[in-house]
Amino acid sequence: MTTQIAVKLPPELVRELDRLVARGEFNSRSQAVRSGLEELVSARRRHEIDRQYGVAFERLPETDEELADATRLAVESINEEPWERWW
């Protein structure tokens, strides 16, 4: 199910929207607007998750031991990589 909403847009934005549709990037204005809103909501959601991670890390930062383990594991994974296959 979908809900129809009315949105007022300035003429220059409508012209750009119509150009996107004319170039075939979207099938319709509605699809373009929906795609833009989906991207906006997704970006805001990612931003909120990032913010929550920051709060959590401030509350419970990594210990020196955890950072040392992460560094060791990163070095091990780089050293185990079969680099010769890439060139």
HTML snippet that shows the backbone in 3Dmol.js (N, CA, C, O; Angstrom):
<script src="https://3Dmol.org/build/3Dmol-min.js"></script>
<div id="view" style="width:600px;height:400px;position:relative"></div>
<script>
const pdb = `
ATOM      1  N   MET A   1       0.834  -1.177   0.000  1.00  0.00           N
ATOM      2  CA  MET A   1       0.000   0.000   0.000  1.00  0.00           C
ATOM      3  C   MET A   1       0.880   1.242   0.000  1.00  0.00           C
ATOM      4  O   MET A   1       1.929   1.262   0.644  1.00  0.00           O
ATOM      5  N   THR A   2       0.475   2.235  -0.691  1.00  0.00           N
ATOM      6  CA  THR A   2       1.196   3.501  -0.723  1.00  0.00           C
ATOM      7  C   THR A   2       0.256   4.630  -0.330  1.00  0.00           C
ATOM      8  O   THR A   2      -0.967   4.491  -0.381  1.00  0.00           O
ATOM      9  N   THR A   3       0.848   5.743   0.059  1.00  0.00           N
ATOM     10  CA  THR A   3       0.090   6.930   0.416  1.00  0.00           C
ATOM     11  C   THR A   3       0.522   8.066  -0.495  1.00  0.00           C
ATOM     12  O   THR A   3       1.717   8.320  -0.653  1.00  0.00           O
ATOM     13  N   GLN A   4      -0.410   8.724  -1.075  1.00  0.00           N
ATOM     14  CA  GLN A   4      -0.109   9.859  -1.930  1.00  0.00           C
ATOM     15  C   GLN A   4       0.016  11.106  -1.070  1.00  0.00           C
ATOM     16  O   GLN A   4      -0.810  11.351  -0.191  1.00  0.00           O
ATOM     17  N   ILE A   5       1.063  11.899  -1.331  1.00  0.00           N
ATOM     18  CA  ILE A   5       1.234  13.165  -0.632  1.00  0.00           C
ATOM     19  C   ILE A   5       1.433  14.272  -1.661  1.00  0.00           C
ATOM     20  O   ILE A   5       1.894  14.028  -2.776  1.00  0.00           O
ATOM     21  N   ALA A   6       1.082  15.477  -1.274  1.00  0.00           N
ATOM     22  CA  ALA A   6       1.280  16.635  -2.144  1.00  0.00           C
ATOM     23  C   ALA A   6       2.537  17.368  -1.686  1.00  0.00           C
ATOM     24  O   ALA A   6       2.738  17.600  -0.494  1.00  0.00           O
ATOM     25  N   VAL A   7       3.365  17.722  -2.641  1.00  0.00           N
ATOM     26  CA  VAL A   7       4.599  18.434  -2.329  1.00  0.00           C
ATOM     27  C   VAL A   7       4.719  19.605  -3.291  1.00  0.00           C
ATOM     28  O   VAL A   7       4.552  19.440  -4.500  1.00  0.00           O
ATOM     29  N   LYS A   8       5.005  20.774  -2.763  1.00  0.00           N
ATOM     30  CA  LYS A   8       5.231  21.936  -3.609  1.00  0.00           C
ATOM     31  C   LYS A   8       6.728  22.083  -3.810  1.00  0.00           C
ATOM     32  O   LYS A   8       7.498  22.066  -2.850  1.00  0.00           O
ATOM     33  N   LEU A   9       7.140  22.228  -5.072  1.00  0.00           N
ATOM     34  CA  LEU A   9       8.558  22.353  -5.415  1.00  0.00           C
ATOM     35  C   LEU A   9       8.773  23.608  -6.241  1.00  0.00           C
ATOM     36  O   LEU A   9       7.896  24.011  -7.005  1.00  0.00           O
ATOM     37  N   PRO A  10       9.936  24.229  -6.090  1.00  0.00           N
ATOM     38  CA  PRO A  10      10.230  25.395  -6.923  1.00  0.00           C
ATOM     39  C   PRO A  10      10.421  24.962  -8.381  1.00  0.00           C
ATOM     40  O   PRO A  10      10.848  23.838  -8.646  1.00  0.00           O
ATOM     41  N   PRO A  11      10.108  25.848  -9.317  1.00  0.00           N
ATOM     42  CA  PRO A  11      10.172  25.501 -10.738  1.00  0.00           C
ATOM     43  C   PRO A  11      11.540  24.954 -11.181  1.00  0.00           C
ATOM     44  O   PRO A  11      11.603  24.030 -11.991  1.00  0.00           O
ATOM     45  N   GLU A  12      12.620  25.518 -10.656  1.00  0.00           N
ATOM     46  CA  GLU A  12      13.945  25.047 -11.096  1.00  0.00           C
ATOM     47  C   GLU A  12      14.189  23.594 -10.673  1.00  0.00           C
ATOM     48  O   GLU A  12      14.852  22.842 -11.388  1.00  0.00           O
ATOM     49  N   LEU A  13      13.658  23.204  -9.525  1.00  0.00           N
ATOM     50  CA  LEU A  13      13.811  21.820  -9.075  1.00  0.00           C
ATOM     51  C   LEU A  13      12.954  20.883  -9.936  1.00  0.00           C
ATOM     52  O   LEU A  13      13.373  19.768 -10.245  1.00  0.00           O
ATOM     53  N   VAL A  14      11.772  21.331 -10.317  1.00  0.00           N
ATOM     54  CA  VAL A  14      10.913  20.533 -11.197  1.00  0.00           C
ATOM     55  C   VAL A  14      11.575  20.358 -12.556  1.00  0.00           C
ATOM     56  O   VAL A  14      11.507  19.277 -13.140  1.00  0.00           O
ATOM     57  N   ARG A  15      12.217  21.409 -13.069  1.00  0.00           N
ATOM     58  CA  ARG A  15      12.923  21.295 -14.351  1.00  0.00           C
ATOM     59  C   ARG A  15      14.031  20.250 -14.264  1.00  0.00           C
ATOM     60  O   ARG A  15      14.192  19.435 -15.173  1.00  0.00           O
ATOM     61  N   GLU A  16      14.790  20.273 -13.176  1.00  0.00           N
ATOM     62  CA  GLU A  16      15.854  19.282 -13.001  1.00  0.00           C
ATOM     63  C   GLU A  16      15.279  17.879 -12.873  1.00  0.00           C
ATOM     64  O   GLU A  16      15.835  16.922 -13.411  1.00  0.00           O
ATOM     65  N   LEU A  17      14.187  17.763 -12.171  1.00  0.00           N
ATOM     66  CA  LEU A  17      13.504  16.487 -12.023  1.00  0.00           C
ATOM     67  C   LEU A  17      13.061  15.970 -13.389  1.00  0.00           C
ATOM     68  O   LEU A  17      13.246  14.794 -13.701  1.00  0.00           O
ATOM     69  N   ASP A  18      12.486  16.834 -14.186  1.00  0.00           N
ATOM     70  CA  ASP A  18      12.045  16.447 -15.527  1.00  0.00           C
ATOM     71  C   ASP A  18      13.227  16.054 -16.410  1.00  0.00           C
ATOM     72  O   ASP A  18      13.102  15.152 -17.238  1.00  0.00           O
ATOM     73  N   ARG A  19      14.361  16.711 -16.249  1.00  0.00           N
ATOM     74  CA  ARG A  19      15.556  16.332 -17.021  1.00  0.00           C
ATOM     75  C   ARG A  19      16.001  14.917 -16.666  1.00  0.00           C
ATOM     76  O   ARG A  19      16.370  14.139 -17.547  1.00  0.00           O
ATOM     77  N   LEU A  20      15.968  14.586 -15.386  1.00  0.00           N
ATOM     78  CA  LEU A  20      16.346  13.233 -14.966  1.00  0.00           C
ATOM     79  C   LEU A  20      15.420  12.191 -15.588  1.00  0.00           C
ATOM     80  O   LEU A  20      15.867  11.137 -16.041  1.00  0.00           O
ATOM     81  N   VAL A  21      14.144  12.496 -15.603  1.00  0.00           N
ATOM     82  CA  VAL A  21      13.163  11.579 -16.197  1.00  0.00           C
ATOM     83  C   VAL A  21      13.388  11.500 -17.704  1.00  0.00           C
ATOM     84  O   VAL A  21      13.363  10.409 -18.274  1.00  0.00           O
ATOM     85  N   ALA A  22      13.605  12.642 -18.357  1.00  0.00           N
ATOM     86  CA  ALA A  22      13.812  12.663 -19.809  1.00  0.00           C
ATOM     87  C   ALA A  22      15.057  11.872 -20.212  1.00  0.00           C
ATOM     88  O   ALA A  22      15.079  11.246 -21.272  1.00  0.00           O
ATOM     89  N   ARG A  23      16.090  11.899 -19.372  1.00  0.00           N
ATOM     90  CA  ARG A  23      17.319  11.146 -19.671  1.00  0.00           C
ATOM     91  C   ARG A  23      17.155   9.655 -19.386  1.00  0.00           C
ATOM     92  O   ARG A  23      18.055   8.862 -19.661  1.00  0.00           O
ATOM     93  N   GLY A  24      16.023   9.287 -18.843  1.00  0.00           N
ATOM     94  CA  GLY A  24      15.768   7.879 -18.571  1.00  0.00           C
ATOM     95  C   GLY A  24      16.340   7.382 -17.254  1.00  0.00           C
ATOM     96  O   GLY A  24      16.380   6.177 -17.008  1.00  0.00           O
ATOM     97  N   GLU A  25      16.787   8.313 -16.397  1.00  0.00           N
ATOM     98  CA  GLU A  25      17.319   7.895 -15.108  1.00  0.00           C
ATOM     99  C   GLU A  25      16.203   7.411 -14.179  1.00  0.00           C
ATOM    100  O   GLU A  25      16.440   6.621 -13.266  1.00  0.00           O
ATOM    101  N   PHE A  26      14.997   7.891 -14.424  1.00  0.00           N
ATOM    102  CA  PHE A  26      13.824   7.461 -13.675  1.00  0.00           C
ATOM    103  C   PHE A  26      12.669   7.343 -14.644  1.00  0.00           C
ATOM    104  O   PHE A  26      12.638   8.025 -15.669  1.00  0.00           O
ATOM    105  N   ASN A  27      11.713   6.474 -14.323  1.00  0.00           N
ATOM    106  CA  ASN A  27      10.555   6.291 -15.196  1.00  0.00           C
ATOM    107  C   ASN A  27       9.538   7.418 -15.063  1.00  0.00           C
ATOM    108  O   ASN A  27       8.751   7.669 -15.976  1.00  0.00           O
ATOM    109  N   SER A  28       9.561   8.087 -13.925  1.00  0.00           N
ATOM    110  CA  SER A  28       8.567   9.138 -13.677  1.00  0.00           C
ATOM    111  C   SER A  28       9.074  10.086 -12.598  1.00  0.00           C
ATOM    112  O   SER A  28      10.051   9.805 -11.905  1.00  0.00           O
ATOM    113  N   ARG A  29       8.388  11.206 -12.478  1.00  0.00           N
ATOM    114  CA  ARG A  29       8.700  12.126 -11.383  1.00  0.00           C
ATOM    115  C   ARG A  29       8.535  11.422 -10.038  1.00  0.00           C
ATOM    116  O   ARG A  29       9.364  11.565  -9.139  1.00  0.00           O
ATOM    117  N   SER A  30       7.454  10.662  -9.921  1.00  0.00           N
ATOM    118  CA  SER A  30       7.181   9.974  -8.657  1.00  0.00           C
ATOM    119  C   SER A  30       8.321   9.031  -8.287  1.00  0.00           C
ATOM    120  O   SER A  30       8.744   8.981  -7.132  1.00  0.00           O
ATOM    121  N   GLN A  31       8.814   8.286  -9.273  1.00  0.00           N
ATOM    122  CA  GLN A  31       9.913   7.371  -8.989  1.00  0.00           C
ATOM    123  C   GLN A  31      11.156   8.142  -8.556  1.00  0.00           C
ATOM    124  O   GLN A  31      11.855   7.718  -7.635  1.00  0.00           O
ATOM    125  N   ALA A  32      11.437   9.254  -9.198  1.00  0.00           N
ATOM    126  CA  ALA A  32      12.606  10.059  -8.846  1.00  0.00           C
ATOM    127  C   ALA A  32      12.477  10.621  -7.431  1.00  0.00           C
ATOM    128  O   ALA A  32      13.424  10.559  -6.647  1.00  0.00           O
ATOM    129  N   VAL A  33      11.310  11.165  -7.109  1.00  0.00           N
ATOM    130  CA  VAL A  33      11.095  11.727  -5.771  1.00  0.00           C
ATOM    131  C   VAL A  33      11.181  10.621  -4.725  1.00  0.00           C
ATOM    132  O   VAL A  33      11.800  10.802  -3.676  1.00  0.00           O
ATOM    133  N   ARG A  34      10.562   9.479  -5.006  1.00  0.00           N
ATOM    134  CA  ARG A  34      10.609   8.352  -4.069  1.00  0.00           C
ATOM    135  C   ARG A  34      12.053   7.898  -3.848  1.00  0.00           C
ATOM    136  O   ARG A  34      12.453   7.629  -2.715  1.00  0.00           O
ATOM    137  N   SER A  35      12.827   7.813  -4.917  1.00  0.00           N
ATOM    138  CA  SER A  35      14.226   7.406  -4.815  1.00  0.00           C
ATOM    139  C   SER A  35      15.023   8.403  -3.972  1.00  0.00           C
ATOM    140  O   SER A  35      15.834   8.013  -3.132  1.00  0.00           O
ATOM    141  N   GLY A  36      14.782   9.684  -4.206  1.00  0.00           N
ATOM    142  CA  GLY A  36      15.468  10.707  -3.422  1.00  0.00           C
ATOM    143  C   GLY A  36      15.124  10.638  -1.946  1.00  0.00           C
ATOM    144  O   GLY A  36      15.998  10.772  -1.090  1.00  0.00           O
ATOM    145  N   LEU A  37      13.860  10.429  -1.653  1.00  0.00           N
ATOM    146  CA  LEU A  37      13.444  10.323  -0.255  1.00  0.00           C
ATOM    147  C   LEU A  37      14.009   9.069   0.407  1.00  0.00           C
ATOM    148  O   LEU A  37      14.392   9.097   1.577  1.00  0.00           O
ATOM    149  N   GLU A  38      14.057   7.966  -0.347  1.00  0.00           N
ATOM    150  CA  GLU A  38      14.650   6.743   0.196  1.00  0.00           C
ATOM    151  C   GLU A  38      16.118   6.964   0.543  1.00  0.00           C
ATOM    152  O   GLU A  38      16.586   6.520   1.592  1.00  0.00           O
ATOM    153  N   GLU A  39      16.843   7.650  -0.338  1.00  0.00           N
ATOM    154  CA  GLU A  39      18.253   7.953  -0.063  1.00  0.00           C
ATOM    155  C   GLU A  39      18.398   8.867   1.151  1.00  0.00           C
ATOM    156  O   GLU A  39      19.284   8.661   1.981  1.00  0.00           O
ATOM    157  N   LEU A  40      17.542   9.864   1.255  1.00  0.00           N
ATOM    158  CA  LEU A  40      17.574  10.787   2.395  1.00  0.00           C
ATOM    159  C   LEU A  40      17.321  10.042   3.702  1.00  0.00           C
ATOM    160  O   LEU A  40      18.059  10.212   4.673  1.00  0.00           O
ATOM    161  N   VAL A  41      16.281   9.222   3.725  1.00  0.00           N
ATOM    162  CA  VAL A  41      15.948   8.468   4.941  1.00  0.00           C
ATOM    163  C   VAL A  41      17.075   7.510   5.291  1.00  0.00           C
ATOM    164  O   VAL A  41      17.432   7.379   6.462  1.00  0.00           O
ATOM    165  N   SER A  42      17.637   6.841   4.299  1.00  0.00           N
ATOM    166  CA  SER A  42      18.747   5.913   4.543  1.00  0.00           C
ATOM    167  C   SER A  42      19.965   6.644   5.098  1.00  0.00           C
ATOM    168  O   SER A  42      20.609   6.158   6.028  1.00  0.00           O
ATOM    169  N   ALA A  43      20.284   7.807   4.536  1.00  0.00           N
ATOM    170  CA  ALA A  43      21.435   8.585   5.020  1.00  0.00           C
ATOM    171  C   ALA A  43      21.206   9.043   6.460  1.00  0.00           C
ATOM    172  O   ALA A  43      22.124   8.993   7.278  1.00  0.00           O
ATOM    173  N   ARG A  44      20.002   9.482   6.770  1.00  0.00           N
ATOM    174  CA  ARG A  44      19.701   9.915   8.139  1.00  0.00           C
ATOM    175  C   ARG A  44      19.796   8.744   9.105  1.00  0.00           C
ATOM    176  O   ARG A  44      20.280   8.893  10.226  1.00  0.00           O
ATOM    177  N   ARG A  45      19.330   7.572   8.664  1.00  0.00           N
ATOM    178  CA  ARG A  45      19.395   6.373   9.498  1.00  0.00           C
ATOM    179  C   ARG A  45      20.860   6.005   9.769  1.00  0.00           C
ATOM    180  O   ARG A  45      21.226   5.694  10.903  1.00  0.00           O
ATOM    181  N   ARG A  46      21.702   6.043   8.714  1.00  0.00           N
ATOM    182  CA  ARG A  46      23.135   5.744   8.893  1.00  0.00           C
ATOM    183  C   ARG A  46      23.787   6.760   9.827  1.00  0.00           C
ATOM    184  O   ARG A  46      24.617   6.399  10.662  1.00  0.00           O
ATOM    185  N   HIS A  47      23.412   8.022   9.684  1.00  0.00           N
ATOM    186  CA  HIS A  47      23.952   9.066  10.546  1.00  0.00           C
ATOM    187  C   HIS A  47      23.591   8.798  12.004  1.00  0.00           C
ATOM    188  O   HIS A  47      24.429   8.956  12.892  1.00  0.00           O
ATOM    189  N   GLU A  48      22.357   8.396  12.250  1.00  0.00           N
ATOM    190  CA  GLU A  48      21.924   8.108  13.617  1.00  0.00           C
ATOM    191  C   GLU A  48      22.666   6.895  14.180  1.00  0.00           C
ATOM    192  O   GLU A  48      23.052   6.896  15.349  1.00  0.00           O
ATOM    193  N   ILE A  49      22.864   5.885  13.379  1.00  0.00           N
ATOM    194  CA  ILE A  49      23.630   4.709  13.826  1.00  0.00           C
ATOM    195  C   ILE A  49      25.061   5.119  14.160  1.00  0.00           C
ATOM    196  O   ILE A  49      25.601   4.707  15.187  1.00  0.00           O
ATOM    197  N   ASP A  50      25.678   5.928  13.298  1.00  0.00           N
ATOM    198  CA  ASP A  50      27.038   6.424  13.569  1.00  0.00           C
ATOM    199  C   ASP A  50      27.084   7.202  14.878  1.00  0.00           C
ATOM    200  O   ASP A  50      28.013   7.050  15.671  1.00  0.00           O
ATOM    201  N   ARG A  51      26.071   8.038  15.096  1.00  0.00           N
ATOM    202  CA  ARG A  51      26.021   8.823  16.329  1.00  0.00           C
ATOM    203  C   ARG A  51      25.922   7.908  17.538  1.00  0.00           C
ATOM    204  O   ARG A  51      26.594   8.130  18.546  1.00  0.00           O
ATOM    205  N   GLN A  52      25.089   6.885  17.440  1.00  0.00           N
ATOM    206  CA  GLN A  52      24.927   5.949  18.548  1.00  0.00           C
ATOM    207  C   GLN A  52      26.219   5.176  18.820  1.00  0.00           C
ATOM    208  O   GLN A  52      26.563   4.929  19.975  1.00  0.00           O
ATOM    209  N   TYR A  53      26.934   4.795  17.757  1.00  0.00           N
ATOM    210  CA  TYR A  53      28.230   4.144  17.955  1.00  0.00           C
ATOM    211  C   TYR A  53      29.185   5.076  18.689  1.00  0.00           C
ATOM    212  O   TYR A  53      29.895   4.652  19.600  1.00  0.00           O
ATOM    213  N   GLY A  54      29.202   6.335  18.296  1.00  0.00           N
ATOM    214  CA  GLY A  54      30.076   7.302  18.956  1.00  0.00           C
ATOM    215  C   GLY A  54      29.768   7.427  20.438  1.00  0.00           C
ATOM    216  O   GLY A  54      30.677   7.462  21.267  1.00  0.00           O
ATOM    217  N   VAL A  55      28.488   7.493  20.770  1.00  0.00           N
ATOM    218  CA  VAL A  55      28.080   7.575  22.171  1.00  0.00           C
ATOM    219  C   VAL A  55      28.536   6.329  22.922  1.00  0.00           C
ATOM    220  O   VAL A  55      29.048   6.422  24.037  1.00  0.00           O
ATOM    221  N   ALA A  56      28.348   5.169  22.309  1.00  0.00           N
ATOM    222  CA  ALA A  56      28.743   3.918  22.959  1.00  0.00           C
ATOM    223  C   ALA A  56      30.256   3.850  23.168  1.00  0.00           C
ATOM    224  O   ALA A  56      30.717   3.419  24.225  1.00  0.00           O
ATOM    225  N   PHE A  57      31.029   4.273  22.168  1.00  0.00           N
ATOM    226  CA  PHE A  57      32.484   4.236  22.313  1.00  0.00           C
ATOM    227  C   PHE A  57      32.972   5.229  23.359  1.00  0.00           C
ATOM    228  O   PHE A  57      33.962   4.972  24.044  1.00  0.00           O
ATOM    229  N   GLU A  58      32.286   6.357  23.487  1.00  0.00           N
ATOM    230  CA  GLU A  58      32.654   7.297  24.554  1.00  0.00           C
ATOM    231  C   GLU A  58      32.358   6.696  25.921  1.00  0.00           C
ATOM    232  O   GLU A  58      33.109   6.900  26.874  1.00  0.00           O
ATOM    233  N   ARG A  59      31.264   5.959  26.009  1.00  0.00           N
ATOM    234  CA  ARG A  59      30.880   5.340  27.270  1.00  0.00           C
ATOM    235  C   ARG A  59      31.781   4.156  27.619  1.00  0.00           C
ATOM    236  O   ARG A  59      32.104   3.935  28.786  1.00  0.00           O
ATOM    237  N   LEU A  60      32.186   3.393  26.591  1.00  0.00           N
ATOM    238  CA  LEU A  60      32.983   2.198  26.816  1.00  0.00           C
ATOM    239  C   LEU A  60      34.057   2.116  25.739  1.00  0.00           C
ATOM    240  O   LEU A  60      33.923   1.331  24.801  1.00  0.00           O
ATOM    241  N   PRO A  61      35.121   2.912  25.853  1.00  0.00           N
ATOM    242  CA  PRO A  61      36.166   2.917  24.823  1.00  0.00           C
ATOM    243  C   PRO A  61      36.952   1.611  24.818  1.00  0.00           C
ATOM    244  O   PRO A  61      36.952   0.856  25.791  1.00  0.00           O
ATOM    245  N   GLU A  62      37.624   1.368  23.687  1.00  0.00           N
ATOM    246  CA  GLU A  62      38.453   0.173  23.583  1.00  0.00           C
ATOM    247  C   GLU A  62      39.603   0.253  24.575  1.00  0.00           C
ATOM    248  O   GLU A  62      40.132   1.325  24.868  1.00  0.00           O
ATOM    249  N   THR A  63      39.965  -0.906  25.075  1.00  0.00           N
ATOM    250  CA  THR A  63      41.116  -0.957  25.977  1.00  0.00           C
ATOM    251  C   THR A  63      42.387  -1.022  25.138  1.00  0.00           C
ATOM    252  O   THR A  63      42.337  -1.303  23.940  1.00  0.00           O
ATOM    253  N   ASP A  64      43.527  -0.760  25.776  1.00  0.00           N
ATOM    254  CA  ASP A  64      44.809  -0.882  25.084  1.00  0.00           C
ATOM    255  C   ASP A  64      45.003  -2.303  24.564  1.00  0.00           C
ATOM    256  O   ASP A  64      45.557  -2.511  23.485  1.00  0.00           O
ATOM    257  N   GLU A  65      44.543  -3.272  25.341  1.00  0.00           N
ATOM    258  CA  GLU A  65      44.670  -4.676  24.926  1.00  0.00           C
ATOM    259  C   GLU A  65      43.843  -4.950  23.670  1.00  0.00           C
ATOM    260  O   GLU A  65      44.308  -5.644  22.765  1.00  0.00           O
ATOM    261  N   GLU A  66      42.628  -4.416  23.605  1.00  0.00           N
ATOM    262  CA  GLU A  66      41.778  -4.608  22.426  1.00  0.00           C
ATOM    263  C   GLU A  66      42.394  -3.953  21.193  1.00  0.00           C
ATOM    264  O   GLU A  66      42.374  -4.525  20.103  1.00  0.00           O
ATOM    265  N   LEU A  67      42.937  -2.756  21.368  1.00  0.00           N
ATOM    266  CA  LEU A  67      43.581  -2.076  20.241  1.00  0.00           C
ATOM    267  C   LEU A  67      44.815  -2.838  19.773  1.00  0.00           C
ATOM    268  O   LEU A  67      45.058  -2.939  18.571  1.00  0.00           O
ATOM    269  N   ALA A  68      45.603  -3.380  20.713  1.00  0.00           N
ATOM    270  CA  ALA A  68      46.780  -4.168  20.350  1.00  0.00           C
ATOM    271  C   ALA A  68      46.361  -5.421  19.593  1.00  0.00           C
ATOM    272  O   ALA A  68      47.000  -5.783  18.605  1.00  0.00           O
ATOM    273  N   ASP A  69      45.291  -6.094  20.040  1.00  0.00           N
ATOM    274  CA  ASP A  69      44.800  -7.287  19.344  1.00  0.00           C
ATOM    275  C   ASP A  69      44.325  -6.937  17.936  1.00  0.00           C
ATOM    276  O   ASP A  69      44.603  -7.672  16.989  1.00  0.00           O
ATOM    277  N   ALA A  70      43.621  -5.835  17.795  1.00  0.00           N
ATOM    278  CA  ALA A  70      43.133  -5.422  16.474  1.00  0.00           C
ATOM    279  C   ALA A  70      44.295  -5.137  15.536  1.00  0.00           C
ATOM    280  O   ALA A  70      44.258  -5.517  14.365  1.00  0.00           O
ATOM    281  N   THR A  71      45.324  -4.471  16.042  1.00  0.00           N
ATOM    282  CA  THR A  71      46.507  -4.179  15.230  1.00  0.00           C
ATOM    283  C   THR A  71      47.197  -5.471  14.821  1.00  0.00           C
ATOM    284  O   THR A  71      47.562  -5.641  13.658  1.00  0.00           O
ATOM    285  N   ARG A  72      47.379  -6.388  15.777  1.00  0.00           N
ATOM    286  CA  ARG A  72      48.029  -7.664  15.490  1.00  0.00           C
ATOM    287  C   ARG A  72      47.263  -8.442  14.429  1.00  0.00           C
ATOM    288  O   ARG A  72      47.861  -8.975  13.495  1.00  0.00           O
ATOM    289  N   LEU A  73      45.947  -8.507  14.569  1.00  0.00           N
ATOM    290  CA  LEU A  73      45.132  -9.236  13.597  1.00  0.00           C
ATOM    291  C   LEU A  73      45.184  -8.592  12.214  1.00  0.00           C
ATOM    292  O   LEU A  73      45.206  -9.293  11.203  1.00  0.00           O
ATOM    293  N   ALA A  74      45.203  -7.269  12.166  1.00  0.00           N
ATOM    294  CA  ALA A  74      45.300  -6.579  10.875  1.00  0.00           C
ATOM    295  C   ALA A  74      46.622  -6.889  10.192  1.00  0.00           C
ATOM    296  O   ALA A  74      46.657  -7.166   8.993  1.00  0.00           O
ATOM    297  N   VAL A  75      47.707  -6.843  10.953  1.00  0.00           N
ATOM    298  CA  VAL A  75      49.025  -7.152  10.387  1.00  0.00           C
ATOM    299  C   VAL A  75      49.068  -8.597   9.907  1.00  0.00           C
ATOM    300  O   VAL A  75      49.585  -8.877   8.825  1.00  0.00           O
ATOM    301  N   GLU A  76      48.531  -9.513  10.700  1.00  0.00           N
ATOM    302  CA  GLU A  76      48.515 -10.928  10.304  1.00  0.00           C
ATOM    303  C   GLU A  76      47.733 -11.130   9.013  1.00  0.00           C
ATOM    304  O   GLU A  76      48.167 -11.875   8.134  1.00  0.00           O
ATOM    305  N   SER A  77      46.592 -10.476   8.894  1.00  0.00           N
ATOM    306  CA  SER A  77      45.784 -10.656   7.679  1.00  0.00           C
ATOM    307  C   SER A  77      46.483 -10.086   6.455  1.00  0.00           C
ATOM    308  O   SER A  77      46.366 -10.638   5.361  1.00  0.00           O
ATOM    309  N   ILE A  78      47.203  -8.993   6.627  1.00  0.00           N
ATOM    310  CA  ILE A  78      47.958  -8.418   5.504  1.00  0.00           C
ATOM    311  C   ILE A  78      49.095  -9.357   5.119  1.00  0.00           C
ATOM    312  O   ILE A  78      49.342  -9.596   3.937  1.00  0.00           O
ATOM    313  N   ASN A  79      49.779  -9.883   6.117  1.00  0.00           N
ATOM    314  CA  ASN A  79      50.903 -10.785   5.842  1.00  0.00           C
ATOM    315  C   ASN A  79      50.441 -12.103   5.215  1.00  0.00           C
ATOM    316  O   ASN A  79      51.195 -12.714   4.458  1.00  0.00           O
ATOM    317  N   GLU A  80      49.233 -12.549   5.511  1.00  0.00           N
ATOM    318  CA  GLU A  80      48.716 -13.804   4.966  1.00  0.00           C
ATOM    319  C   GLU A  80      48.128 -13.642   3.570  1.00  0.00           C
ATOM    320  O   GLU A  80      47.846 -14.640   2.906  1.00  0.00           O
ATOM    321  N   GLU A  81      47.940 -12.426   3.117  1.00  0.00           N
ATOM    322  CA  GLU A  81      47.362 -12.176   1.809  1.00  0.00           C
ATOM    323  C   GLU A  81      48.332 -12.604   0.717  1.00  0.00           C
ATOM    324  O   GLU A  81      49.507 -12.241   0.755  1.00  0.00           O
ATOM    325  N   PRO A  82      47.841 -13.388  -0.277  1.00  0.00           N
ATOM    326  CA  PRO A  82      48.719 -13.805  -1.377  1.00  0.00           C
ATOM    327  C   PRO A  82      48.907 -12.671  -2.391  1.00  0.00           C
ATOM    328  O   PRO A  82      48.318 -12.691  -3.471  1.00  0.00           O
ATOM    329  N   TRP A  83      49.716 -11.706  -2.037  1.00  0.00           N
ATOM    330  CA  TRP A  83      49.877 -10.491  -2.835  1.00  0.00           C
ATOM    331  C   TRP A  83      50.343 -10.764  -4.249  1.00  0.00           C
ATOM    332  O   TRP A  83      50.001  -9.998  -5.151  1.00  0.00           O
ATOM    333  N   GLU A  84      51.094 -11.802  -4.483  1.00  0.00           N
ATOM    334  CA  GLU A  84      51.632 -12.045  -5.819  1.00  0.00           C
ATOM    335  C   GLU A  84      50.535 -12.261  -6.854  1.00  0.00           C
ATOM    336  O   GLU A  84      50.765 -12.019  -8.039  1.00  0.00           O
ATOM    337  N   ARG A  85      49.358 -12.704  -6.449  1.00  0.00           N
ATOM    338  CA  ARG A  85      48.301 -12.927  -7.430  1.00  0.00           C
ATOM    339  C   ARG A  85      47.725 -11.622  -7.971  1.00  0.00           C
ATOM    340  O   ARG A  85      47.034 -11.648  -8.989  1.00  0.00           O
ATOM    341  N   TRP A  86      47.981 -10.485  -7.329  1.00  0.00           N
ATOM    342  CA  TRP A  86      47.419  -9.220  -7.770  1.00  0.00           C
ATOM    343  C   TRP A  86      48.265  -8.511  -8.803  1.00  0.00           C
ATOM    344  O   TRP A  86      47.806  -7.528  -9.385  1.00  0.00           O
ATOM    345  N   TRP A  87      49.487  -8.968  -9.058  1.00  0.00           N
ATOM    346  CA  TRP A  87      50.289  -8.348 -10.101  1.00  0.00           C
ATOM    347  C   TRP A  87      51.102  -9.336 -10.844  1.00  0.00           C
ATOM    348  O   TRP A  87      51.837  -8.967 -11.760  1.00  0.00           O
TER     349      TRP A  87
END
`;
const viewer = $3Dmol.createViewer("view");
viewer.addModel(pdb, "pdb");
viewer.setStyle({}, {cartoon: {color: "spectrum"}});
viewer.zoomTo();
viewer.render();
</script>
